[in-house]
Amino acid sequence: MTRLPALWETETSMTTLALKYRPRLLSDLVGQEGSVKALANALKRAKESGKIHQAYLFAGVRGTGKTSTARILARALNCAEGPTATPCGVCDPCRAAEQPDSSLDIVEIDAASRASVADARALREQVQTRPAFCRYRIYIIDEVHMLSTEAFNALLKVIEEPPPHAIFVLATTELQDVPDTIKSRVQIFPFRLIPVGLIEGRLRHVCEQEGVEAEGGSLRLVAEAGQGSMRDALTILDRVIAAGDGKVYEEAVREQLGIVSAHLVQGVMSSLAIGDTAALVESCRELAEQGADWATFWRELVLAFRDRLEQEARAARGPQELLRWARMLNLLLSRERDLRDSSLPRVVVELALITASQLPHLAPLDALVSGGSAPRPPIPPPGPPPSLPNPLRAPQAAPAPEGPRRPAPAAPPPAPARPAAPAPYFVPDSPAKLRAACSEALRQVPGLRALATAPQMASELRWEAPVLRFRFPANVRQTLQDFEHEKASPHLLAALAGVLPGLEALDILFDEEEPGKAERPEDRLRREPAFQALLRLSGGEVQEIRREG
């Protein structure tokens, strides 16, 4: 045993960082404070009472420390001063635990390659053998969920009633695949994803120990690429150090991991925000020329959107602005599976980006609020009528001829205030022109597009200045409830005043339902809530209803 330290030092000097900096004590574990505290308390009680539970199940994603913790537990139980949460590391059992393959009392089994019932029965017979020189014989079964049903059944009895010298530590990444009969007989310790900040701190410590210089946010990128796994992060760091000639450069990290520059990601997000499709297509071309990994780029873009949505929420933005970012982020997330499965990832990315950039313009956000009672988006205050095509506007008289021009005309003094003369109201010469002009005026205002069909649905539309009078059939009242609720809205009045100068109010009248009258199928369709919801979400309008067959 005296030669073990030298042999261990020789091997660790040639191993990867993930093995070299593998935890040796419970205190070395990062991000698993709950499990560490529970195990430490169990070891303390075992020291005081001489009794300890003999079956454990460590469950969690890869690289979070399950197997390392199993080895630490073996050292803690067999230490000459143990059971203890702080093994000495110098006694024979502690030093033997550094190389479990050469220790007779630490048996590691890979269930992925030894999953048959014969292997489980052989283990059941082997368990009866007492330890060679340690206090306990530890059986570490990795990827235990790979065992067959028959193997689990063979293992069940020995786990339920093990000999006093046997300790079982099961490890799995798929807890749901472990039978309930096994889970009910073991103590389960969850191993969770390690936060990015803790991984980054550990990587920085490793770089300091190795004398490696790390640039800027390079370690943050490596920590994020580890996706909660310390082992994966250390493996990536090992590769990046080799690529950077002993240094960790941010550019080298991006090149090794296929991460596009943050500037390009922010540019794509800005183009999405303003709906610049040309810039989005150009960004995709640039990504293709760089040979970027599309899945990695998509992940960076989604994370950037998530950060932006958090900023908007913390800034207490209005519901429409938050919904705008949330809808785009939801579409990006929904396309992630298509991107992974497609043989043409660039086409998937371009299509998704162009669609997301147009989402805010497909339908008004306030239409998502049921009942149509949400505040309309702000529009310019009524002033000079907007320059909309108006077939109803009366021709104006030609201006009077001007007198001789002065070399330097001066502005005339303001005229004394006098009562304003009433504006000359123009009586339309055609109901069809009146319907078309009113529909076009509503269609030009984003927040009012859903109401553009109302003039066309009216059975009678009359302009009696300063009031525009609508008369509708009784069977469309439910369809036009939003229009009826908004008839006094200043935005609605301002939009119609652009084609009817002097408009001050709307008068909306519905006919009474005739008793005994058969309802038409198209009337039932107009009242269907699902159909109306579709119209609101799509910003569409009913052009024609036809009966098929």
C-alpha positions, -999 to +999 in steps of 0.1 A: +000+000+000+029+023+004+033+027-034-003+037-040+002+075-037+030+076-061+011+055-086-020+077-082+000+109-087+015+094-119-019+085-133-036+118-124-010+138-141-019+121-173-057+121-169-083+147-180-094+176-159-127+159-152-108+130-135-081+150-119-105+173-101-131+147-093-145+153-058-128+134-030-149+146+000-186+155+004-175+191+008-160+190-027-194+184-043-208+215-060-245+223-063-258+193-044-260+208-009-293+190+000-279+155-007-246+163+009-262+175+041-285+144+043-256+120+037-234+138+063-261+136+089-266+099+081-229+092+086-229+111+119-258+091+132-241+059+120-210+068+140-231+074+172-254+044+169-234+019+149-264+014+125-268+027+090-292+023+061-278-002+036-294+008+003-292+042-015-304+054-049-286+084-064-308+099-093-300+128-116-287+138-150-252+128-162-222+146-148-237+158-116-216+137-092-236+105-086-207+080-091-183+103-074-206+106-044-209+068-042-171+065-040-169+092-014-196+073+006-175+041+004-145+060+018-165+076+045-180+042+057-147+023+056-123+050+069-105+039+101-120+069+119-155+063+103-182+062+096-175+099+091-183+127+067-147+137+066-125+106+059-089+110+068-075+100+033-044+084+047-056+051+062-054+020+041-092+018+033-092+055+022-062+051-001-076+018-015-109+036-023-089+059-047-087+030-071-119+010-066-109-014-094-080-027-073-101-029-041-118-062-032-143-044-010-156-018-035-174-035-063-185-013-092-210-028-117-221-013-150-257-024-153-258-015-190-234-044-198-245-068-170-283-065-171-293-102-173-309-122-145-279-144-144-257-114-134-282-104-107-282-140-093-244-141-093-244-108-074-269-122-049-245-151-042-214-128-041-231-106-015-228-133+012-190-130+011-176-109+039-152-080+033-116-087+028-101-060+051-127-032+053-157-026+076-182-028+047-183-042+012-198-015-010-217-025-042-220+005-067-244-004-095-243+023-122-271+029-147-293+006-126-324+014-148-308-008-175-315-040-156-341-063-169-373-070-150-361-104-141-328-090-128-347-064-107-368-092-092-336-112-084-320-082-068-351-072-048-348-097-020-311-090-012-317-052-012-346-056+012-327-079+036-289-074+029-263-091+051-250-066+077-217-061+059-231-051+025-240-016+014-257-010-020-254+023-039-275+025-070-271+053-096-294+062-124-302+089-149-337+076-155-355+074-121-388+068-137-375+035-152-366+020-118-395-002-104-414+011-075-406-021-056-369-011-057-376+026-049-396+017-018-367-001-003-339+025-008-332+060+003-334+083-028-311+112-031-317+136-060-288+151-079-299+183-097-285+203-125-257+225-112-263+263-116-242+280-142-227+304-116-214+275-095-199+258-126-182+290-136-167+294-102-154+258-102-138+263-137-121+295-125-107+276-096-094+248-119-078+274-142-060+290-112-047+256-101-035+248-136-020+282-142-043+288-171-053+324-181-090+328-189-102+357-210-133+378-202-166+358-203-150+327-218-156+306-187-192+317-186-197+303-221-180+270-211-202+268-180-234+274-201-223+247-226-220+222-198-258+225-194-258+218-156-231+190-158-198+197-141-181+168-159-192+180-193-180+215-185-146+203-174-143+182-205-151+212-227-126+233-207-099+207-214-106+209-251-106+247-252-073+249-233-057+226-258-071+247-287-058+279-271-023+268-265-027+267-227-051+298-225-089+301-226-099+327-253-135+336-258-131+333-296-116+298-292-146+288-270-170+301-296-151+283-324-149+250-305-186+250-294-199+265-326-214+295-308-221+325-330-210+359-319-232+377-294-233+407-317-249+387-345-275+372-321-284+407-308-287+419-344-311+391-353-332+399-322-333+436-331-343+428-367-371+406-353-383+434-331-388+458-360-399+433-385-369+438-409-371+406-430-343+417-454-319+419-424-330+385-412-323+369-445-289+385-447-281+373-411-290+337-422-267+340-452-238+352-429-244+323-405-243+299-434-210+313-446-195+310-411-206+273-410-224+280-378-243+251-361-280+261-365-291+243-334-266+261-312-275+294-328-312+288-321-304+280-285-285+313-281-313+332-298-340+317-276-319+325-244-314+361-256-352+364-262-358+350-227-335+376-212-352+403-231-386+391-219-374+392-184-361+427-188-395+438-202-413+421-173-390+437-147-395+471-163-433+467-158-441+471-195-477+470-206-495+438-214-494+443-251-456+448-252-451+417-230-474+396-251-456+407-282-423+394-270-439+363-255-456+354-288-423+356-307-405+335-280-432+309-281-429+305-318-391+301-316-395+274-290-421+256-311-397+254-340-369+238-320-380+202-327-384+210-364-349+223-365-335+191-349-353+168-372-350+187-405-323+180-432-326+217-442-320+236-410-313+269-427-347+268-444-364+261-410-346+290-394-354+315-422-390+305-422-394+307-384-376+341-382-396+357-410-429+344-395-419+356-360-410+391-374-445+394-388-464+381-357-471+416-342-486+427-376-509+398-383-535+407-357-538+435-331-526+424-297-557+438-280-578+414-299-563+386-277-582+400-247-617+385-246-647+408-248-629+434-269-627+457-238-590+461-238-577+496-244-569+503-280-533+510-290-525+547-290-530+566-323-522+602-331-547+626-316-574+638-340-562+668-360-562+673-397-580+643-413-556+616-425-549+614-462-572+584-470-589+580-503-624+594-498-649+591-526-675+610-505-656+643-499-673+671-518-652+691-543-640+723-527-642+757-545-611+770-561-592+795-540-596+832-549-569+847-571-542+863-551-532+899-555-497+911-565-471+894-544-450+915-521-412+911-521-412+901-484-448+891-473-453+893-436-476+871-417-510+888-412-520+897-376-543+871-360-579+878-367-602+885-337-619+854-323-654+848-337-678+819-335-668+791-358-692+785-386-706+750-389-687+727-413-705+720-445-717+684-444-717+664-476-745+640-483-732+609-499-747+600-533-743+562-530-748+538-500-722+515-516-696+543-516-704+551-480-699+514-470-666+511-489-652+543-475-660+535-439-646+499-442-614+512-458-610+538-430-613+512-403-590+488-421-562+514-422-560+516-384-542+485-369-563+485-337-596+486-356-591+462-384-614+436-368-643+461-371-638+468-408-666+443-418-693+461-398-703+486-425-707+458-450-729+438-426-753+467-420-787+464-436-789+502-437-762+528-434-771+565-434-750+596-430-770+623-412-744+648-401-731+648-375-743+612-368-735+580-388-765+556-384-761+519-386-790+494-388-782+457-385-803+424-387-811+409-353-791+377-360-757+395-362-759+412-328-736+388-311-711+390-340-710+428-337-709+431-299-674+446-300-685+472-325-715+481-304-693+484-273-668+506-290-692+530-307-681+559-284-644+552-287-625+583-297-602+562-319-631+547-338-647+582-343-614+597-354-609+570-380-644+575-395-641+613-393-613+610-418-639+602-445-668+620-429-657+654-417-677+666-388-686+631-375-695+633-338-714+601-329-725+567-341-760+554-338-763+516-339-797+499-341-805+462-343-838+448-356-860+428-333-858+390-337-889+378-356-907+350-336-908+317-354-884+327-382-860+299-392-824+307-386-800+306-415-769+285-413-747+315-421-762+334-392-754+305-368-718+306-381-715+343-374-726+337-338-703+307-333-678+318-305-649+297-320-654+313-354-654+348-339-622+340-319-606+329-351-615+362-368-601+381-338-568+362-337-562+363-374-574+398-380-595+384-409-629+393-422-659+375-437-659+382-475-684+356-486-704+326-472-712+298-496-731+265-491-713+234-505-733+205-519 
